[in-house]
Every structure is written in structure tokens, then in C-alpha cells.
Amino acid sequence: MLNFCTLFDSYYLSRGLSMYRSLEKHCPDFHLYIFPFDDKSYDMLKKLNLRHVTLVSLKEFENEDLLRVKPTRTKGEYCWTSTASTIYYCITKFNLPDCTYVDADLFFFSDPSVLNKEMGEKSILITEHRYTPEYDQSSGNGIYCVQYINFKNDTNGMRALTWWKDRCIEWCFNRAEDGKFGDQKYLDDWTTRFEGVHVLQNLGGGVAPWNVQQYNIERKGKGYQITDKNGVTDELVFYHFHWVKFLHHWKVDLGCYNLDFPLVEDIYKEWLEDIVNVEKELESKFQFRIIPAKNNFIRESKEILSNIKRRVKGMYFIVDLKKFGISG
């Protein structure tokens, strides 16, 4: 069985549910430990009573160390601070042989067990950002991405996990400082700092808007095939839908990366369609909705200057869901 954990609040609830259902579709044997970061998400998830999920409330999860630093971190920084602690909690509380943390905005297109199997006897699995050169932020944001990271419950795995957990409690902010950034820059030297570290080689794990420009992605059967410039080919396992913002009038901001439209037509359409369906379900059951249904003038006004700058730089990519045949 694959053991996963993730954390999100009500704002990311539809993404977290979409990620879970993609696992349910493609992974035959898994369990997901969800840490809801507000009462609203916890209450809705509890009522949904998902088959392969164990909920861990903040009351159960937060310890003295986390509560001490919580007031000093923004909401996002506190999530980053807590990532390593969620993995540690799952392994120690439920006596798991291993646990993989996954970001809530991942979406699986095939069975992720192939990624964990690649580790072999190693104790820690980390994934590189694999930045396309024009988007390379390795020096600031880190070589590795905390999006899909696995630790085994053995000496090497727990040594690294405990070290990372403690460092994030000491310092975890959304800024670059003394070679640190959030929870990610801590991973930069792990291949030499710790024993038993494996860097994922499978191209299908870790595809994201900051690296997809390097690959050729084609539909193959019910999934997708990804090929790099050297002709190496793998099955697409998951895509990281980073940045995506749902705007008013059912428009979606896909971010500041150059995305090939056929890719958007296929991969993004599948995910966006699923997100909208989850949103409709949440609205029907709980009268809860994240995607804005009406124009928000204040929010729109604040974004005008930013969007003008992005247009000038060719970094503006907003699409209408109606073009995909998706409507609210």
C-alpha cells in the first residue's frame, strides 16, 4: 500500500479532493492522511467520509513547537512549516513503513507506485524542479520541489525527516535569507548531507508549468506519454497545477509561464473539468463555493497593474472555461 499525506484549507479544498479522486482512479492500493487547516474544510471532509482517507485535525496535530511559531508565520508559511511535521506525525502516530507527502494541487494521470518503486532500497525520495532555462529559480527557490517527497521509517529516513522538521520550525519564511527559502532550500544538499537519498529520474513525476516546455507530451490510450529532448520517454504520472487562479466570469489565470495551447487543451482541460465538478458538488452539498461566480471589482482592480506588466513581458495566460466546454 502507498501511504500519502497532504495538507490544505478550505480555499484549496476542491483541489485536494480532485487530487484524491485522481489517486482513487489510478492507484489501486493507497491511503491518504489529510490535515485540514481550518474547521470548514475539516467539517466538510468529515461529512464526505472518503473511503481511503484518515482526517487529522489541527487539535490532534499541532504540538507545542508548532503552536509557538504559528503566530510568527503567514498562513502559507505555516503550511510550509508544517509539511515535514505532517509526514513525521503520520509515520510515528500510525507506525507506517513510509509516507509520501503530496501537494494538494497535483493531479495523477497514472499509477504513482512506479515512482516509489524507483527508490529501491533507498530511504528518501526527492524530486527536482527540472526548470526550463528561462524559468530557472534554483538559486532562490531550491533545486528540489517539495511536491512529492517520500521518507521510509528507517534510520536514514527518520534522521533526514527529523532534521528537516526541526529546521522548518526554526525558520520557514517566504523569502530568501542566508541560503534558505521556505521549506525547499533545506533540500539542496541532501544528496551529500544524508545517506539513502534518491533523486527521482522518471520524467512522469514532477511535470509542472516551469518545466513542461522541455517535453513533448502526447496522448497515449487513456493517459499521456512524455518525451524529453534526448528521446527518453515515460508515462505521465502527475502534473503539478501550480499558480492557477480562478477569476470572475469563469476565467482562469494559468500563470506566468509559456504554455503550449494543445497541452492546455488536453491536460489542463481534464483537471479544470474535474475541479469544476468538485466545486458543483461542494456547492450542492454544503452551499460552499471557491470559484468566483460574479465580478469582483476590488480584486480585479488590484490585479490590473500586475496583468499589464505580464502582458508586456508575454507572461499573461488567461483562458475562458467556456472554450473548453466547461460552464458553471
C-alpha positions as CSV (number, residue, x, y, z in Angstrom):
1,M,0.0,0.0,0.0
2,L,1.1,3.6,-0.7
3,N,0.7,5.9,2.2
4,F,0.3,9.6,1.3
5,C,-0.3,12.7,3.4
6,T,-1.3,16.2,2.4
7,L,-2.5,19.5,3.9
8,F,-4.8,22.2,2.7
9,D,-7.5,24.6,3.9
10,S,-11.0,25.3,2.6
11,Y,-9.6,27.5,-0.2
12,Y,-7.8,24.5,-1.7
13,L,-10.5,22.0,-0.8
14,S,-11.6,21.4,-4.4
15,R,-8.0,20.9,-5.5
16,G,-7.3,18.5,-2.6
17,L,-10.5,16.5,-3.4
18,S,-9.6,16.4,-7.1
19,M,-6.1,15.1,-6.3
20,Y,-7.6,12.4,-4.0
21,R,-10.0,11.3,-6.7
22,S,-7.2,11.1,-9.3
23,L,-5.4,8.8,-6.9
24,E,-8.6,6.8,-6.4
25,K,-8.8,6.4,-10.2
26,H,-5.2,5.4,-10.8
27,C,-3.7,3.9,-7.7
28,P,-5.2,0.5,-6.8
29,D,-3.9,0.4,-3.2
30,F,-3.4,3.6,-1.2
31,H,-4.3,5.6,1.9
32,L,-4.3,9.4,2.2
33,Y,-3.9,11.2,5.5
34,I,-5.4,14.7,5.2
35,F,-4.6,17.5,7.5
36,P,-7.4,20.1,7.1
37,F,-6.0,23.5,8.1
38,D,-9.3,25.1,9.0
39,D,-12.5,24.0,10.6
40,K,-14.6,24.5,7.5
41,S,-12.5,22.0,5.4
42,Y,-12.4,19.6,8.3
43,D,-16.2,19.6,8.7
44,M,-16.9,19.1,5.0
45,L,-14.3,16.3,4.7
46,K,-15.7,14.6,7.7
47,K,-19.2,14.6,6.2
48,L,-17.9,13.3,2.9
49,N,-16.4,10.3,4.7
50,L,-13.9,9.4,2.0
51,R,-13.1,5.7,1.8
52,H,-9.3,5.9,1.6
53,V,-8.8,8.9,3.9
54,T,-7.9,9.5,7.5
55,L,-8.5,13.0,8.7
56,V,-6.1,14.6,11.3
57,S,-7.5,17.7,12.9
58,L,-5.3,20.6,13.9
59,K,-6.2,19.9,17.5
60,E,-4.7,16.4,17.1
61,F,-1.7,17.5,15.0
62,E,-0.4,20.8,16.4
63,N,2.2,20.4,19.2
64,E,3.9,22.9,21.4
65,D,6.6,23.7,18.9
66,L,4.2,24.4,16.1
67,L,1.9,26.5,18.2
68,R,4.8,28.5,19.4
69,V,5.9,29.6,15.9
70,K,2.4,29.8,14.3
71,P,1.8,33.5,15.2
72,T,5.1,34.4,13.6
73,R,4.2,32.9,10.2
74,T,1.8,33.8,7.5
75,K,-0.9,31.2,6.6
76,G,1.2,30.0,3.6
77,E,4.4,30.0,5.6
78,Y,2.8,28.0,8.4
79,C,1.7,25.4,5.8
80,W,5.3,25.1,4.7
81,T,6.5,25.0,8.3
82,S,4.1,22.1,8.9
83,T,4.9,19.9,5.9
84,A,7.7,17.9,7.4
85,S,5.7,17.6,10.6
86,T,2.7,16.0,8.9
87,I,4.9,13.3,7.4
88,Y,6.6,12.8,10.8
89,Y,3.2,12.6,12.5
90,C,1.9,10.0,10.1
91,I,4.9,7.7,10.4
92,T,5.1,7.9,14.2
93,K,1.4,8.1,15.0
94,F,0.3,5.3,12.7
95,N,3.5,3.3,12.6
96,L,3.8,3.5,8.8
97,P,6.7,1.8,7.0
98,D,6.9,5.0,4.9
99,C,4.9,8.1,3.9
100,T,4.8,10.3,0.8
101,Y,3.8,14.0,1.1
102,V,1.9,15.3,-1.9
103,D,0.8,18.8,-2.7
104,A,-2.9,19.4,-3.0
105,D,-2.6,20.8,-6.5
106,L,-1.2,17.7,-8.0
107,F,-3.3,15.6,-10.3
108,F,-2.5,12.0,-11.2
109,F,-2.8,10.6,-14.7
110,S,-1.4,7.2,-13.9
111,D,-0.3,4.9,-11.0
112,P,2.3,6.7,-8.8
113,S,3.6,3.4,-7.4
114,V,6.2,3.4,-10.2
115,L,7.8,6.5,-8.6
116,N,8.2,4.9,-5.2
117,K,9.4,1.6,-6.7
118,E,12.3,3.5,-8.3
119,M,13.7,4.3,-4.8
120,G,14.6,0.6,-4.4
121,E,16.4,0.2,-1.0
122,K,17.0,4.0,-0.6
123,S,15.2,5.8,2.3
124,I,14.3,9.2,0.9
125,L,12.8,10.2,-2.5
126,I,13.1,13.8,-3.7
127,T,12.1,15.4,-7.0
128,E,13.9,18.1,-8.9
129,H,12.2,21.2,-10.2
130,R,13.9,20.5,-13.6
131,Y,13.4,24.1,-14.6
132,T,13.2,25.1,-18.2
133,P,16.3,27.5,-18.5
134,E,14.2,30.7,-18.8
135,Y,12.4,29.9,-15.6
136,D,15.3,28.6,-13.6
137,Q,14.9,29.7,-10.0
138,S,17.1,27.1,-8.4
139,S,19.4,29.6,-6.7
140,G,16.4,31.3,-5.0
141,N,13.7,28.6,-4.6
142,G,15.8,25.5,-4.5
143,I,16.9,22.6,-6.7
144,Y,14.2,20.3,-5.4
145,C,10.5,20.8,-5.1
146,V,8.5,19.8,-2.1
147,Q,5.7,18.4,-4.1
148,Y,6.2,14.6,-3.9
149,I,8.6,13.5,-1.2
150,N,8.9,10.1,0.5
151,F,10.5,9.0,3.7
152,K,10.9,5.4,4.9
153,N,10.6,4.6,8.6
154,D,14.2,3.6,8.9
155,T,17.4,5.1,10.3
156,N,18.3,7.2,7.3
157,G,14.8,8.3,6.5
158,M,13.9,9.4,10.0
159,R,17.2,11.1,10.5
160,A,16.6,13.3,7.5
161,L,12.9,13.8,8.3
162,T,13.6,14.8,11.9
163,W,16.3,17.2,10.8
164,W,14.1,18.8,8.2
165,K,11.1,19.1,10.6
166,D,13.3,20.9,13.2
167,R,14.8,23.3,10.7
168,C,11.4,24.3,9.4
169,I,10.2,25.1,12.9
170,E,13.3,27.2,13.5
171,W,13.0,29.1,10.2
172,C,10.5,28.9,7.4
173,F,9.5,32.1,5.6
174,N,8.5,33.2,2.1
175,R,11.8,34.9,1.5
176,A,15.4,34.1,0.6
177,E,17.7,34.5,3.6
178,D,21.2,33.0,4.4
179,G,20.8,30.3,1.7
180,K,17.3,29.4,2.9
181,F,13.9,29.7,1.3
182,G,10.7,28.3,2.8
183,D,11.0,24.6,3.4
184,Q,12.6,23.9,0.0
185,K,16.1,25.2,0.1
186,Y,16.9,22.9,3.0
187,L,16.8,20.0,0.5
188,D,19.6,21.4,-1.7
189,D,22.5,19.4,-0.1
190,W,20.6,16.3,0.9
191,T,22.4,14.0,-1.5
192,T,25.6,14.7,0.4
193,R,24.2,15.6,3.9
194,F,22.2,12.4,4.3
195,E,22.6,8.7,3.3
196,G,20.0,6.9,1.3
197,V,18.7,9.8,-0.8
198,H,17.3,9.0,-4.3
199,V,16.6,11.8,-6.8
200,L,13.7,10.8,-9.0
201,Q,14.6,10.0,-12.6
202,N,11.2,9.2,-14.0
203,L,10.1,12.1,-16.2
204,G,6.5,11.5,-15.4
205,G,6.9,12.6,-11.8
206,G,7.2,16.3,-11.4
207,V,5.9,17.8,-14.7
208,A,4.9,21.4,-14.0
209,P,4.4,24.7,-15.7
210,W,8.0,25.7,-15.0
211,N,9.5,22.7,-16.9
212,V,6.8,21.4,-19.3
213,Q,8.3,23.5,-22.2
214,Q,11.2,20.9,-22.4
215,Y,9.0,18.0,-23.2
216,N,6.8,16.6,-25.9
217,I,3.6,15.3,-24.4
218,E,1.2,13.1,-26.4
219,R,-1.9,11.3,-25.6
220,K,-1.4,7.5,-25.3
221,G,-4.5,5.4,-24.7
222,K,-6.2,6.9,-21.6
223,G,-3.1,8.6,-20.4
224,Y,-0.2,10.7,-21.7
225,Q,3.4,10.0,-22.8
226,I,6.2,12.4,-22.1
227,T,9.4,12.6,-24.0
228,D,12.5,14.8,-23.4
229,K,15.0,16.2,-25.9
230,N,17.2,13.1,-25.6
231,G,14.4,10.8,-26.6
232,V,13.8,9.5,-23.1
233,T,10.1,8.5,-22.8
234,D,8.0,7.8,-19.7
235,E,4.3,7.8,-18.9
236,L,3.0,11.0,-17.3
237,V,2.3,10.2,-13.6
238,F,1.3,13.6,-12.2
239,Y,1.2,17.2,-13.2
240,H,1.6,20.0,-10.7
241,F,-1.0,22.6,-11.4
242,H,0.9,25.4,-9.7
243,W,-0.3,29.0,-9.6
244,V,-3.7,28.5,-11.2
245,K,-6.2,31.1,-10.1
246,F,-9.9,31.1,-10.7
247,L,-11.1,34.6,-11.6
248,H,-14.6,36.0,-12.1
249,H,-16.8,35.2,-15.1
250,W,-15.3,31.7,-15.2
251,K,-11.9,32.8,-16.5
252,V,-8.8,31.1,-15.3
253,D,-5.3,32.5,-14.8
254,L,-2.8,29.8,-15.7
255,G,0.1,31.8,-14.5
256,C,3.2,33.4,-15.9
257,Y,4.7,30.5,-17.8
258,N,4.6,29.9,-21.6
259,L,2.2,27.0,-22.0
260,D,1.6,25.3,-25.4
261,F,-2.2,25.5,-26.2
262,P,-2.6,21.9,-27.2
263,L,-1.2,20.9,-23.8
264,V,-3.7,23.3,-22.2
265,E,-6.5,21.8,-24.3
266,D,-5.7,18.3,-23.1
267,I,-4.1,18.2,-19.6
268,Y,-5.4,21.4,-18.2
269,K,-8.9,20.8,-19.6
270,E,-9.1,17.4,-17.8
271,W,-8.1,18.9,-14.5
272,L,-10.2,22.1,-14.8
273,E,-13.2,20.0,-15.7
274,D,-12.7,17.9,-12.6
275,I,-12.2,21.0,-10.3
276,V,-15.4,22.5,-11.6
277,N,-17.3,19.2,-11.0
278,V,-16.0,19.1,-7.4
279,E,-17.0,22.7,-6.9
280,K,-20.5,21.9,-8.0
281,E,-20.7,19.0,-5.6
282,L,-19.5,21.1,-2.7
283,E,-22.0,23.8,-3.5
284,S,-24.8,21.3,-3.8
285,K,-24.0,19.5,-0.5
286,F,-22.6,22.3,1.6
287,Q,-23.5,25.6,-0.2
288,F,-19.8,26.2,-0.4
289,R,-18.0,27.6,-3.4
290,I,-14.5,28.9,-4.1
291,I,-14.6,29.7,-7.8
292,P,-16.0,33.3,-8.1
293,A,-19.4,33.3,-9.8
294,K,-19.6,37.1,-10.1
295,N,-17.3,40.0,-11.0
296,N,-15.2,41.1,-8.1
297,F,-14.3,44.7,-8.9
298,I,-11.9,45.3,-6.0
299,R,-9.9,42.1,-6.8
300,E,-9.9,42.9,-10.5
301,S,-8.7,46.4,-9.9
302,K,-5.8,45.2,-7.7
303,E,-4.7,42.8,-10.5
304,I,-4.8,45.3,-13.4
305,L,-1.3,46.7,-13.0
306,S,0.2,43.2,-12.5
307,N,-1.6,41.9,-15.6
308,I,-0.4,44.9,-17.7
309,K,3.2,44.1,-16.7
310,R,2.6,40.4,-17.5
311,R,1.1,41.2,-20.9
312,V,4.1,43.4,-21.8
313,K,6.5,40.6,-20.8
314,G,4.4,37.9,-22.7
315,M,3.7,36.2,-19.4
316,Y,-0.1,36.6,-19.5
317,F,-2.2,33.5,-20.0
318,I,-5.8,33.7,-19.1
319,V,-8.4,31.4,-20.6
320,D,-12.1,31.2,-20.6
321,L,-13.5,27.9,-19.3
322,K,-16.3,28.1,-21.9
323,K,-13.8,27.5,-24.6
324,F,-13.2,24.1,-23.0
325,G,-16.9,23.5,-22.9
326,I,-16.9,24.0,-19.2
327,S,-19.5,26.1,-17.5
328,G,-20.8,26.8,-14.0
